[in-house]
């Protein structure tokens, strides 16, 4: 039966509108109509009580949540716990992220994601392989012992997910250009990250199929006056996308405002880089045999090296408004429409419009999540598994 979401402030391409009703039927939005249209009276109604209704958030970088890390147990149950934790904060679509690991672990992780998608698990859009084709000079918290250049078997493995999306973060200087071309031709979304590449190397990678940049500024060669580096190439290039972590720890807000000023609208999107503490009671976890401690949203090892974040997407939106001084509408699009476009899902996700996935989030004026819909199914934002 068609459900009519009434009495909400609906985020459309024109901005927020309070005289609209959203009709959903099964997994899709069937129409967005005026609130007093006849079709509203024949549908089952759900009152939003004046809350904002926005497209559900799409997070391209989720290492963990709900107390679990994808690397530790790359299985369907782990994916369910992670997705459940994050949808409480408005995330209706995510890429579980595997930090640099061995080929056998990558294979198991890809199979788990395929199984989850085949089972229609709410929220799983594909996989993000962050490494292992990275630079030891910019390893961050990754285990450099896992790093290597990709061979033919690696290419086949990375491109083996036949459902959903595959995002691969790599260091362009560590991967031959012909390999980039092959991976892009096989449908893998390529992003530069954990890289010491020069501007010229990054520019060549962009020409070979590189599509974006993973957590801009972090773990990449910076913009310099004589060597623009990866950051310079990212900010200059008009076609690529940049993911940013807006938590007040990873990047100074002024640097992020510079990126927003440099890039075309729609080319910068929010990510969380979330770790197990999101949606969990414990604030510490294990990674590569080290204890990672999270305090006030800052996750570090004993040496102070950043290890992901304790950020959720609703928090990222709040921070984008407060720290980057951007309108709420733009912050919400940076959490939905723009990451969907980066992944090539802009014809199915990230908008409230007829034919789009009924992946939605209801928020109050404080940007607290009250409900999410994934594939048209209403999910209590505060549910735990």
Phi, psi and omega in degrees: 000144179290136176249134178253120176269111189246162174060038175242164172262105192268127177276108177249185178296342180268353185114195180284135177227133185254011180245025184242154173238137179257124178259126176237144180219110185066223187276000187237154167280125182265334179190157171235112191231168177295151191293337182256018178293152183300326183295337179295323185285344179263359182257161169286131185255148175228117185277125180270357174054039176081001179291158173287140175243116183236161172301143178300150184284144179242117184246116184274358184214093182231101180284330182188185181164161180064023178087004182233152177247133183302320181299326185291325182211079183285076185225167182300318180298322177297317179299321179296316180295319180295312182296322178297318180297318187279333181289342173296341181248023172091359180279115181253352177210133182212160171252106172302134189249125178261117177285150186325124182208180181287161182301323180296321178291319178301318181297315179297319181295317179296318179296322179296317179295318178300316180296319180297317179293319179296333176273005182057039176297126182300128170099346184271116183257347184157214182219148172245116176263103180266088187100181014262020184265066189238175182265128175300333180290337183232044189285336185060230181271356181293155177272107184295342177296341179273349187285144172192165175281144183285139172253187184299321179294322177296319179299314179298320181294311182300323184269012190276345179288115185262008173225152179071195184248145173242122174251130179240120172267129183215165173264115185304328181287348181260357186232126179300148181299325180295329176292319176301316181298318181294315180297316178297320179294334179268011171093006179279131176277123187254134177225146177268136178191159184047059189223142174252023184298152173279171175301315182297317178297320180292319179298318178296321178294320176300319178293336182268359176126358175300133188251337185198188184225129183273131185032076182313139181083322184280132175057045175208156181297130188280171175284121177238166184291327181251341176229102185294340176064191179294317181299316179299317179296321180296315183288329182283323189291127184279342189262338187273164179252154177231125172273141180228146176255110183257081180236001181079000181244315186290320184217141175295137181305326180297321178296323178291324177294326175298316179299317179297323179289328183279321185273152175295150177303134180097354183257002175238129183226162183271141169227162178258328189055039191290146178246178186308330183297341180296122180074019181228163180275328181280141182255000178238159179201171180256138176215122181053036178080003179252151173272124177255129182245135179248124178226124180053040177083356181261121181250120181217160170273187184296336180269001179087011179283132179298139180224076182069205184214171171251028184274142169247167187290325176298320176295322178297320178295315178301316180294323180298320178292313186285319187267327184261352176061043179249156179297152179302319180303316180293319179298320179293323177290327176293342178260358186220287186296319186287315175296327176298319179295319178304319181278357183079024181252019186288352175264359182225340185224157171092004178221153170259097184201157180303135178092348180275159178301138177278061176254108192221160176222135175255128184229150174268185185293341176269007182062032169275133182281128178255332180197153171229152172237130174237119184059034179083352181270123178286130182234127177301121184297341184254011181289146174235154175255000000 
